[in-house]
Amino acid sequence: MTDFLFGPVLQSSSTLFRFWSPQYDRVQLKIEGQELRNMQPSSSGWHELSVNGAGVGTRYSFVLPDGLTVPDPASRHQPQDVHGPSEVIDLQAYSWRHPDWRGRPVEELVFYEMHIGTFTPEGTFLAAIERLDHVRDLGVTALQIMPIGDFPGNYGWGYDGVMPYAPESSYGRPEDLMALVDAAHERGICVFLDVVYNHFGPDGNYLPAYAPIFTEHHKTPWGNGINYDGEDSMPVREFVIQNAIYWTRDFRFDGLRLDAVHAIKDDKEEHVLRELARRVREAAGERHVHLVVENEDNNSDLLTRDADGQAPLFTAQWNDDIHHVLHIAATGEEFGYYKDYSEERPEKTAKALAEGFVFQGEMMEYRGETRGTPSAHLPPTAFISFIQNHDQIGNRALGDRMIASQPLEPLKAVAAVYLLAPQLPMLFMGEEWGAAEPFPFFCDFNEDLNEKVRKGRREELSRLPGFDAEDLPDPTSRETFNSAKLDWSKLGSGAGTAMLDFYRTLLNLRRDRIVPLMRGVGGNVGRYAQQGEALFVEWHLADKRLQLQANLSGKPARLSQPIDGEIIYDIGRIDGQAADPWSLAWSLVDG
């Protein structure tokens, strides 16, 4: 193993502690129960000290000249949360039961987004293992875990993390996380981690006190941008890039989802995103390691394929466009950011399915700007589609899922579209049995920050309906957090069993009939047509043409052409070219 620049380095009978602080020429090491030790200044702002007898379990922190005591920014474990001391961990001590696991090729991926704290009543890494058989039997092949970089308090979404190397302590120890990844691999399930490299949370981020972590040269929705290209930026870049390698190498994650990459600004010749992707792939070697982005700019450059059809940078992007058009179809909601997708919605739906992005350089009225670049040249596997995720549920005033207010007929229709389309589908935990528990935003800061969050949520989402109500869930209360916990007892109900059978049927069909056709699929394979409320989409996959004819509306419609080939799945009644409300047919045609 190559030693990391960041974090403690275990030696035979000692531990080397390292701390980067170019702003100070004197830093002290504080080990619990011992006197302060002066660290030795090294080159480029580093301070080092090797301590005999310090080893696994040693708790330590650093003391700045002004007396401020701070944890290790690269701590592997924070047993007393983000303001407490760090603990020395030997990550190599874990004995992997499945060290030969190499992951899955991209076309086999079916994602399942989950939040560790609400996935089970216990809300821990170890408790999640007990539910992996359910996930496997459902037909899911990839867990998508929301951020776990240690964040302040006992509950949160994870996007306000401040310790990117330390798994959230309320979820368990690092070894517990390794056991979860290992258990998933045992069942043939990949594990992806959501990571946040565009900002740090407001509570517990001590980095600005001793290092140039931020720059005024770039602005983000959270304030000054992270210093990826200014003075003393090289260690900052390394801090993030090594973190990505750390998760995929030491914890054996099969991939990462990078949050809001549009907010990562860098003027260097090789953008930090490109360097990160290149180095993560180099470190992964022969393993299937996939990198996913969330990118509001819908810039297809990061998803470019090489001459062999491989992704040298990022494998796929969460595609909000598919979500938006399917959400409008199922709910009729056309407010907020859905406005840009409401006109000619069937055509936009067909375009998103066939080409990826709906807007490919056109002006968007609600956003007030142009968005997107051409995307038809990319393979369908460059896009991850969904009808629910943490953002799309949590950005609602009550954090309510669609099933709480919509009938099953339209929900099952749009599910049958996204689960069988050749884009990569992603379920949100509990969706498969019709879980009705909300998923509101929640966090656990100090009271001053809690009040700012309460007011800030209302202001930030003021253009969406419901946020002007007086009885909104308090995002900072434990009650709000507890309301989001899945009720697994509902899985065995009649309605839960029926919905689960529906999802299993679709995912089994996907695995058996569609995935084999997707191996090596390239770009420009989709085409679409639209007539009234009906839509037609066709993909050329291997020696077959996969076709979708659908009426995703509550009124009868006429299909643009008769159904051709072998029908492999259908919903509702389609008689010739006449289609009942919420009817669709998937078919395979030779040639």
C-alpha positions as CSV (number, residue, x, y, z in Angstrom):
1,M,0.0,0.0,0.0
2,T,1.2,3.4,-0.9
3,D,1.1,5.7,2.1
4,F,-1.2,8.7,1.8
5,L,0.0,12.2,2.5
6,F,-3.1,12.7,4.7
7,G,-3.8,10.9,7.9
8,P,-1.7,9.0,10.3
9,V,0.7,6.3,9.1
10,L,1.0,3.2,11.2
11,Q,4.6,1.9,11.6
12,S,6.0,-1.2,13.4
13,S,6.0,0.3,16.9
14,S,4.9,3.9,16.3
15,T,2.6,6.1,14.4
16,L,3.6,9.0,12.1
17,F,1.2,11.9,12.5
18,R,1.1,14.4,9.7
19,F,-0.7,17.8,9.5
20,W,-0.8,20.4,6.8
21,S,-0.9,24.0,7.9
22,P,1.1,26.4,5.8
23,Q,-0.3,29.3,7.8
24,Y,1.6,28.2,11.0
25,D,5.2,27.3,11.7
26,R,4.3,25.7,15.0
27,V,1.7,23.0,15.6
28,Q,1.4,20.6,18.6
29,L,0.1,17.1,18.8
30,K,-2.3,16.2,21.6
31,I,-2.6,12.5,22.5
32,E,-5.3,11.7,25.1
33,G,-3.8,11.3,28.5
34,Q,-0.4,12.6,27.5
35,E,1.4,16.0,27.4
36,L,1.5,18.1,24.3
37,R,4.2,17.4,21.8
38,N,5.7,19.9,19.4
39,M,5.5,18.7,15.8
40,Q,8.4,19.2,13.4
41,P,7.9,21.6,10.5
42,S,8.5,20.0,7.2
43,S,8.4,21.3,3.6
44,S,5.4,22.9,1.9
45,G,3.6,23.6,5.2
46,W,3.6,20.1,6.6
47,H,4.2,19.2,10.3
48,E,5.2,15.7,11.3
49,L,5.9,13.7,14.4
50,S,6.5,10.0,14.9
51,V,5.4,8.8,18.4
52,N,6.6,5.5,19.8
53,G,3.9,3.4,21.4
54,A,1.1,5.2,19.6
55,G,-1.0,2.7,17.6
56,V,-4.5,1.5,16.8
57,G,-7.0,3.1,19.2
58,T,-4.9,6.1,20.0
59,R,-7.0,9.2,20.2
60,Y,-5.4,12.4,19.1
61,S,-5.9,16.0,17.9
62,F,-3.8,19.0,16.9
63,V,-3.4,22.3,18.8
64,L,-2.8,25.5,16.9
65,P,-0.7,28.4,18.2
66,D,-3.9,30.3,19.3
67,G,-4.9,27.3,21.4
68,L,-7.6,26.0,19.1
69,T,-7.8,22.2,19.2
70,V,-8.8,20.5,16.0
71,P,-9.3,17.0,14.8
72,D,-7.3,15.5,11.9
73,P,-9.0,16.6,8.7
74,A,-8.1,13.1,7.3
75,S,-9.3,11.3,10.4
76,R,-10.4,7.7,9.7
77,H,-12.7,7.7,12.7
78,Q,-14.4,10.3,15.0
79,P,-15.7,8.3,18.0
80,Q,-17.0,11.6,19.6
81,D,-18.3,13.2,16.5
82,V,-16.6,15.9,14.4
83,H,-15.5,18.2,17.3
84,G,-13.8,15.4,19.2
85,P,-10.5,13.7,18.9
86,S,-9.6,11.5,16.0
87,E,-8.8,7.8,16.4
88,V,-5.9,5.8,14.8
89,I,-7.4,3.0,12.7
90,D,-5.7,0.1,10.9
91,L,-7.7,-0.3,7.7
92,Q,-5.5,-3.1,6.6
93,A,-6.5,-5.2,9.5
94,Y,-9.9,-6.1,8.0
95,S,-9.9,-9.6,6.5
96,W,-11.8,-9.4,3.3
97,R,-13.9,-12.5,2.6
98,H,-14.3,-11.7,-1.1
99,P,-11.0,-10.1,-2.1
100,D,-11.3,-11.3,-5.7
101,W,-14.5,-9.4,-6.4
102,R,-14.1,-7.3,-9.6
103,G,-17.4,-5.6,-9.9
104,R,-19.9,-5.5,-12.7
105,P,-19.9,-4.1,-16.2
106,V,-21.9,-1.0,-16.7
107,E,-24.9,-2.5,-18.6
108,E,-25.7,-4.7,-15.6
109,L,-26.1,-1.9,-13.1
110,V,-29.5,-1.4,-11.4
111,F,-29.1,1.2,-8.6
112,Y,-30.8,1.4,-5.3
113,E,-30.3,4.8,-3.5
114,M,-30.3,4.4,0.3
115,H,-29.7,6.5,3.4
116,I,-28.0,4.4,6.0
117,G,-29.6,6.2,8.9
118,T,-33.2,5.6,7.7
119,F,-32.8,2.4,5.8
120,T,-33.3,0.3,8.9
121,P,-34.7,1.1,12.4
122,E,-31.1,0.9,13.8
123,G,-29.7,3.1,11.1
124,T,-26.3,1.4,11.0
125,F,-23.9,-0.2,8.6
126,L,-24.3,-3.6,10.2
127,A,-28.1,-3.4,10.3
128,A,-28.1,-2.7,6.6
129,I,-26.4,-6.1,6.0
130,E,-29.5,-7.8,7.3
131,R,-31.6,-6.4,4.4
132,L,-29.2,-7.2,1.5
133,D,-30.9,-10.4,0.6
134,H,-34.0,-8.4,-0.1
135,V,-32.1,-6.0,-2.3
136,R,-30.5,-8.9,-4.2
137,D,-33.8,-10.8,-4.7
138,L,-35.4,-7.6,-6.0
139,G,-32.9,-7.6,-8.9
140,V,-30.8,-4.7,-7.7
141,T,-27.1,-4.9,-8.6
142,A,-25.7,-1.7,-7.1
143,L,-26.3,0.1,-3.8
144,Q,-26.0,3.9,-4.0
145,I,-25.2,5.1,-0.5
146,M,-25.9,8.7,0.4
147,P,-22.8,10.6,1.8
148,I,-21.2,9.1,4.9
149,G,-18.3,11.5,5.4
150,D,-18.7,12.4,9.1
151,F,-21.1,15.2,9.7
152,P,-22.1,17.0,12.9
153,G,-24.8,15.6,15.1
154,N,-26.6,12.3,15.1
155,Y,-28.7,12.6,11.9
156,G,-28.4,14.3,8.5
157,W,-28.5,13.7,4.8
158,G,-24.7,13.8,4.7
159,Y,-24.2,16.6,2.3
160,D,-22.9,18.8,5.2
161,G,-20.1,16.5,6.0
162,V,-16.8,17.9,7.2
163,M,-14.6,14.8,7.7
164,P,-14.4,13.2,4.2
165,Y,-12.1,10.3,5.3
166,A,-14.1,9.3,8.4
167,P,-17.3,7.2,8.0
168,E,-20.2,8.8,9.9
169,S,-19.7,7.6,13.5
170,S,-23.4,7.3,14.3
171,Y,-23.6,4.6,11.5
172,G,-20.8,2.6,13.0
173,R,-17.0,2.0,12.8
174,P,-14.9,1.8,9.6
175,E,-14.8,-1.9,10.0
176,D,-18.5,-2.1,10.0
177,L,-18.6,-0.2,6.7
178,M,-16.1,-2.7,5.2
179,A,-18.3,-5.5,6.4
180,L,-21.3,-4.0,4.6
181,V,-19.3,-3.7,1.3
182,D,-18.0,-7.2,1.8
183,A,-21.5,-8.6,2.4
184,A,-22.9,-6.8,-0.7
185,H,-20.1,-8.3,-2.8
186,E,-20.9,-11.7,-1.5
187,R,-24.4,-11.3,-2.9
188,G,-23.1,-10.0,-6.3
189,I,-24.1,-6.4,-5.4
190,C,-21.8,-3.4,-6.2
191,V,-21.6,-0.6,-3.8
192,F,-21.4,3.1,-4.8
193,L,-20.7,6.0,-2.4
194,D,-22.0,9.6,-2.8
195,V,-19.1,12.0,-2.2
196,V,-19.2,15.8,-1.8
197,Y,-16.2,17.7,-3.3
198,N,-18.0,21.0,-4.0
199,H,-18.2,22.4,-0.4
200,F,-17.8,21.6,3.3
201,G,-20.6,21.8,5.9
202,P,-20.9,24.8,8.2
203,D,-20.4,23.0,11.5
204,G,-17.1,21.3,12.3
205,N,-15.1,22.4,9.3
206,Y,-11.9,23.6,11.0
207,L,-9.8,23.7,7.8
208,P,-10.2,27.5,7.2
209,A,-8.5,28.0,10.6
210,Y,-5.2,26.7,9.4
211,A,-5.2,26.0,5.6
212,P,-6.2,27.9,2.4
213,I,-9.0,25.6,1.7
214,F,-11.3,28.3,0.1
215,T,-10.7,30.9,-2.6
216,E,-12.5,34.2,-3.4
217,H,-11.7,33.6,-7.1
218,H,-14.6,31.2,-7.4
219,K,-18.1,31.4,-5.9
220,T,-20.6,28.6,-5.2
221,P,-24.1,28.4,-3.7
222,W,-22.4,27.7,-0.4
223,G,-20.0,30.6,-0.5
224,N,-16.4,30.8,-1.7
225,G,-15.3,27.9,-3.9
226,I,-12.8,25.3,-2.8
227,N,-9.2,26.3,-3.7
228,Y,-8.4,23.8,-6.5
229,D,-6.4,26.2,-8.6
230,G,-4.9,29.1,-6.5
231,E,-1.9,29.5,-4.3
232,D,-1.2,26.4,-2.2
233,S,-3.9,24.5,-4.1
234,M,-1.9,21.4,-4.8
235,P,-2.4,19.8,-1.3
236,V,-6.1,20.7,-1.6
237,R,-6.4,18.9,-4.9
238,E,-4.5,15.9,-3.4
239,F,-6.8,15.9,-0.3
240,V,-9.8,15.3,-2.5
241,I,-8.3,13.1,-5.2
242,Q,-6.7,10.8,-2.6
243,N,-10.0,10.7,-0.8
244,A,-11.7,9.3,-4.0
245,I,-8.9,6.7,-4.3
246,Y,-9.2,5.9,-0.6
247,W,-12.8,4.9,-0.8
248,T,-12.5,2.8,-4.0
249,R,-9.2,1.2,-2.9
250,D,-9.3,0.7,0.9
251,F,-13.0,0.2,1.3
252,R,-13.4,-1.5,-2.1
253,F,-16.3,0.7,-3.3
254,D,-17.2,-0.1,-6.9
255,G,-17.9,3.5,-7.8
256,L,-18.5,7.0,-6.6
257,R,-21.3,9.5,-7.3
258,L,-19.9,13.1,-7.3
259,D,-22.4,15.6,-6.0
260,A,-23.0,18.8,-7.9
261,V,-19.9,18.9,-10.1
262,H,-21.2,22.0,-11.9
263,A,-20.2,23.9,-8.7
264,I,-16.6,22.6,-8.8
265,K,-14.6,25.5,-10.4
266,D,-11.0,25.0,-11.5
267,D,-9.0,27.0,-14.1
268,K,-6.0,24.7,-14.2
269,E,-5.1,23.0,-17.5
270,E,-6.3,19.7,-16.2
271,H,-9.5,20.2,-14.3
272,V,-9.5,18.5,-10.9
273,L,-12.5,16.4,-12.0
274,R,-10.5,15.0,-15.0
275,E,-7.5,14.4,-12.8
276,L,-9.6,12.7,-10.2
277,A,-11.2,10.4,-12.8
278,R,-7.9,9.5,-14.4
279,R,-6.2,8.7,-11.2
280,V,-9.1,6.7,-9.7
281,R,-9.2,4.6,-12.8
282,E,-5.4,4.1,-12.8
283,A,-5.6,3.0,-9.1
284,A,-8.5,0.6,-9.9
285,G,-6.6,-1.4,-12.4
286,E,-8.6,-4.3,-13.8
287,R,-11.6,-3.8,-11.5
288,H,-14.9,-2.4,-12.8
289,V,-14.9,1.0,-11.0
290,H,-17.6,3.4,-12.3
291,L,-17.7,7.2,-11.7
292,V,-21.0,9.0,-11.8
293,V,-21.8,12.7,-11.7
294,E,-24.6,15.0,-10.8
295,N,-24.3,17.9,-13.2
296,E,-27.0,20.6,-13.5
297,D,-25.2,22.0,-16.5
298,N,-26.0,18.8,-18.5
299,N,-22.6,19.0,-20.1
300,S,-21.9,15.8,-22.0
301,D,-18.1,16.4,-22.2
302,L,-17.5,14.6,-18.9
303,L,-19.3,11.6,-20.3
304,T,-17.3,11.3,-23.5
305,R,-16.4,7.8,-24.8
306,D,-13.1,6.8,-26.4
307,A,-12.5,5.0,-29.7
308,D,-13.2,1.7,-28.0
309,G,-16.5,2.9,-26.5
310,Q,-15.0,3.1,-23.0
311,A,-15.5,6.0,-20.5
312,P,-12.1,7.5,-19.8
313,L,-13.6,10.0,-17.3
314,F,-17.1,9.5,-16.0
315,T,-19.4,6.6,-16.7
316,A,-22.8,8.1,-16.3
317,Q,-24.8,11.1,-15.0
318,W,-28.0,11.3,-13.0
319,N,-30.5,12.5,-15.6
320,D,-33.0,14.9,-14.0
321,D,-34.6,15.4,-17.4
322,I,-36.1,11.9,-17.5
323,H,-37.3,12.3,-13.9
324,H,-39.0,15.6,-14.7
325,V,-41.0,14.4,-17.7
326,L,-42.1,11.2,-16.0
327,H,-43.0,13.0,-12.8
328,I,-45.2,15.5,-14.7
329,A,-46.8,12.6,-16.6
330,A,-47.6,10.7,-13.3
331,T,-48.7,13.7,-11.2
332,G,-49.7,16.5,-13.5
333,E,-47.5,18.9,-11.4
334,E,-46.2,21.7,-13.6
335,F,-44.9,24.1,-11.0
336,G,-41.3,25.2,-10.2
337,Y,-38.6,23.6,-12.3
338,Y,-41.2,21.3,-13.9
339,K,-42.5,24.3,-15.9
340,D,-39.7,24.0,-18.4
341,Y,-40.8,20.4,-19.2
342,S,-44.6,20.8,-19.2
343,E,-45.1,22.0,-22.8
344,E,-44.9,19.2,-25.4
345,R,-44.3,16.8,-22.5
346,P,-44.8,13.5,-24.5
347,E,-42.2,14.6,-27.1
348,K,-39.8,15.7,-24.4
349,T,-40.3,12.3,-22.7
350,A,-39.5,10.5,-25.9
351,K,-36.5,12.6,-26.5
352,A,-35.1,12.1,-23.0
353,L,-35.4,8.3,-23.4
354,A,-33.9,8.3,-26.9
355,E,-31.1,10.8,-26.5
356,G,-30.5,11.5,-22.8
357,F,-30.9,15.3,-22.4
358,V,-34.1,17.1,-23.3
359,F,-32.5,20.5,-23.5
360,Q,-29.3,20.5,-25.6
361,G,-28.5,24.2,-25.7
362,E,-32.0,25.7,-25.7
363,M,-33.2,28.4,-23.4
364,M,-35.1,27.3,-20.3
365,E,-37.7,29.8,-19.1
366,Y,-37.8,28.9,-15.5
367,R,-34.0,28.6,-15.1
368,G,-33.5,31.8,-17.2
369,E,-30.6,30.4,-19.1
370,T,-29.6,27.9,-21.8
371,R,-28.8,24.4,-20.6
372,G,-27.3,21.3,-21.9
373,T,-25.2,20.1,-24.8
374,P,-25.9,17.4,-27.5
375,S,-26.1,13.9,-26.0
376,A,-27.5,11.6,-28.6
377,H,-24.0,10.4,-29.5
378,L,-23.6,8.9,-26.0
379,P,-24.7,5.3,-25.2
380,P,-27.9,4.9,-23.1
381,T,-25.7,3.6,-20.3
382,A,-24.3,7.2,-19.9
383,F,-27.6,8.2,-18.2
384,I,-29.1,7.1,-14.8
385,S,-32.9,7.4,-14.8
386,F,-35.3,7.4,-11.9
387,I,-38.8,8.6,-10.8
388,Q,-37.7,9.4,-7.2
389,N,-34.5,10.1,-5.4
390,H,-33.5,11.9,-2.2
391,D,-33.5,15.4,-3.8
392,Q,-36.8,15.1,-5.7
393,I,-38.6,13.9,-2.6
394,G,-36.8,16.0,-0.1
395,N,-37.2,19.2,-2.1
396,R,-40.9,19.0,-1.6
397,A,-42.4,20.9,1.4
398,L,-43.5,17.8,3.2
399,G,-40.9,15.4,1.8
400,D,-43.7,13.3,0.5
401,R,-43.3,10.5,-2.0
402,M,-45.6,10.4,-5.1
403,I,-47.5,7.4,-3.8
404,A,-48.8,9.5,-0.9
405,S,-51.0,11.5,-3.3
406,Q,-51.1,9.6,-6.6
407,P,-53.0,6.5,-7.8
408,L,-51.1,3.4,-8.6
409,E,-52.0,3.3,-12.3
410,P,-49.8,6.2,-13.5
411,L,-47.0,5.3,-11.0
412,K,-46.8,1.8,-12.4
413,A,-46.8,3.0,-15.9
414,V,-43.9,5.4,-15.5
415,A,-42.0,2.7,-13.4
416,A,-42.4,0.3,-16.3
417,V,-40.9,2.9,-18.6
418,Y,-37.8,3.7,-16.6
419,L,-37.1,0.2,-15.4
420,L,-37.0,-1.4,-18.8
421,A,-35.4,1.4,-20.8
422,P,-31.7,0.9,-21.7
423,Q,-30.6,3.8,-19.5
424,L,-29.4,2.6,-16.0
425,P,-32.4,2.6,-13.6
426,M,-32.2,3.8,-10.0
427,L,-34.8,3.1,-7.3
428,F,-35.1,5.0,-4.1
429,M,-35.2,2.8,-1.0
430,G,-38.7,1.4,-0.3
431,E,-40.1,2.4,-3.7
432,E,-40.2,-1.3,-4.6
433,W,-43.0,-2.0,-2.1
434,G,-44.7,1.4,-2.3
435,A,-43.3,2.7,0.9
436,A,-45.2,5.8,1.9
437,E,-42.8,7.2,4.5
438,P,-41.7,10.7,3.6
439,F,-38.1,11.6,3.1
440,P,-37.9,15.3,4.2
441,F,-34.6,17.2,4.6
442,F,-33.2,16.7,8.2
443,C,-30.0,17.8,10.0
444,D,-28.7,18.2,13.5
445,F,-26.6,21.3,14.0
446,N,-26.2,23.7,16.9
447,E,-29.2,25.9,17.6
448,D,-27.9,28.9,15.8
449,L,-27.3,27.0,12.6
450,N,-30.6,25.1,13.1
451,E,-32.5,28.4,13.0
452,K,-30.6,29.4,9.9
453,V,-31.5,26.1,8.2
454,R,-35.2,26.5,9.0
455,K,-35.3,30.0,7.4
456,G,-32.9,29.1,4.6
457,R,-35.0,26.2,3.4
458,R,-38.0,28.3,3.1
459,E,-36.1,31.0,1.2
460,E,-34.2,28.7,-1.1
461,L,-37.3,26.7,-2.2
462,S,-39.7,29.6,-2.0
463,R,-40.6,29.2,-5.7
464,L,-42.0,25.7,-5.0
465,P,-45.5,25.2,-3.5
466,G,-46.1,24.5,0.1
467,F,-43.0,26.2,1.6
468,D,-45.1,29.1,2.7
469,A,-47.2,26.9,5.1
470,E,-46.9,27.4,8.8
471,D,-46.8,23.7,9.8
472,L,-43.8,22.4,7.8
473,P,-41.7,19.6,9.3
474,D,-38.9,21.1,11.3
475,P,-35.8,19.9,9.4
476,T,-33.7,20.0,12.6
477,S,-35.9,17.8,14.8
478,R,-35.4,14.1,15.6
479,E,-39.0,13.6,14.9
480,T,-38.5,14.6,11.3
481,F,-35.6,12.3,11.0
482,N,-37.5,9.4,12.5
483,S,-40.4,10.0,10.1
484,A,-38.2,9.0,7.2
485,K,-37.2,5.6,8.6
486,L,-38.6,2.8,6.4
487,D,-41.3,0.7,8.0
488,W,-40.3,-2.8,6.8
489,S,-43.4,-4.3,8.3
490,K,-45.4,-2.9,5.4
491,L,-43.4,-5.0,3.0
492,G,-45.5,-8.0,4.0
493,S,-48.9,-6.3,3.5
494,G,-51.0,-7.2,0.5
495,A,-50.3,-3.9,-1.3
496,G,-46.6,-4.2,-0.5
497,T,-46.3,-7.7,-1.8
498,A,-48.2,-6.8,-5.0
499,M,-45.9,-3.8,-5.7
500,L,-42.8,-5.9,-4.9
501,D,-43.9,-8.6,-7.3
502,F,-44.4,-5.9,-10.0
503,Y,-40.9,-4.5,-9.5
504,R,-39.3,-7.9,-9.4
505,T,-41.0,-9.0,-12.6
506,L,-39.7,-5.9,-14.4
507,L,-36.2,-6.2,-13.2
508,N,-36.1,-9.9,-14.0
509,L,-37.3,-9.1,-17.5
510,R,-34.6,-6.5,-17.8
511,R,-31.9,-8.9,-16.7
512,D,-33.0,-11.7,-19.0
513,R,-34.1,-10.0,-22.2
514,I,-32.6,-6.4,-22.3
515,V,-29.3,-6.4,-20.6
516,P,-27.8,-9.1,-22.9
517,L,-28.5,-6.7,-25.8
518,M,-26.8,-3.8,-24.1
519,R,-23.2,-5.1,-24.0
520,G,-21.0,-2.8,-25.9
521,V,-23.8,-0.6,-27.0
522,G,-22.7,2.7,-28.5
523,G,-24.2,6.1,-29.2
524,N,-26.8,7.3,-31.7
525,V,-28.9,4.1,-31.1
526,G,-32.1,5.9,-30.2
527,R,-34.9,7.5,-32.2
528,Y,-38.3,8.8,-31.3
529,A,-41.6,10.0,-32.6
530,Q,-44.6,11.6,-30.9
531,Q,-48.3,12.1,-31.9
532,G,-50.6,13.8,-29.4
533,E,-50.2,12.1,-26.0
534,A,-48.7,8.9,-27.4
535,L,-45.0,8.3,-27.8
536,F,-42.7,5.9,-29.7
537,V,-39.1,5.2,-28.9
538,E,-36.8,2.7,-30.5
539,W,-33.2,1.7,-29.7
540,H,-31.0,-0.4,-31.9
541,L,-29.3,-2.9,-29.5
542,A,-27.2,-5.7,-30.9
543,D,-29.3,-7.6,-33.5
544,K,-32.6,-6.4,-32.1
545,R,-34.6,-3.2,-32.0
546,L,-36.2,-2.5,-28.6
547,Q,-39.4,-0.5,-29.0
548,L,-41.6,1.3,-26.6
549,Q,-45.1,2.5,-27.5
550,A,-46.8,4.3,-24.6
551,N,-49.8,6.5,-23.7
552,L,-48.6,8.2,-20.4
553,S,-51.8,10.2,-19.9
554,G,-55.2,9.8,-18.3
555,K,-57.0,10.0,-21.7
556,P,-57.2,7.6,-24.6
557,A,-54.7,8.3,-27.4
558,R,-53.6,7.0,-30.8
559,L,-50.2,5.5,-31.2
560,S,-48.0,6.8,-34.0
561,Q,-47.7,3.4,-35.5
562,P,-48.8,-0.2,-34.9
563,I,-46.8,-2.4,-32.4
564,D,-44.3,-4.5,-34.2
565,G,-42.4,-7.7,-33.1
566,E,-42.6,-9.7,-29.9
567,I,-44.3,-8.0,-27.0
568,I,-42.2,-8.7,-23.9
569,Y,-44.2,-6.6,-21.5
570,D,-47.4,-4.5,-21.6
571,I,-49.8,-2.6,-19.4
572,G,-53.4,-1.7,-20.2
573,R,-55.2,-2.3,-23.5
574,I,-53.8,-1.3,-26.9
575,D,-56.1,-2.2,-29.8
576,G,-54.4,-1.5,-33.1
577,Q,-53.2,2.1,-32.8
578,A,-55.7,3.0,-30.1
579,A,-54.2,3.1,-26.6
580,D,-56.1,3.3,-23.3
581,P,-55.0,5.7,-20.6
582,W,-51.7,4.6,-18.9
583,S,-51.1,1.8,-21.4
584,L,-47.8,0.8,-22.9
585,A,-46.1,-2.0,-24.7
586,W,-42.4,-3.0,-24.9
587,S,-41.4,-5.1,-27.9
588,L,-38.4,-6.7,-29.5
589,V,-38.0,-6.6,-33.3
590,D,-35.4,-8.5,-35.3
591,G,-32.8,-6.5,-37.2
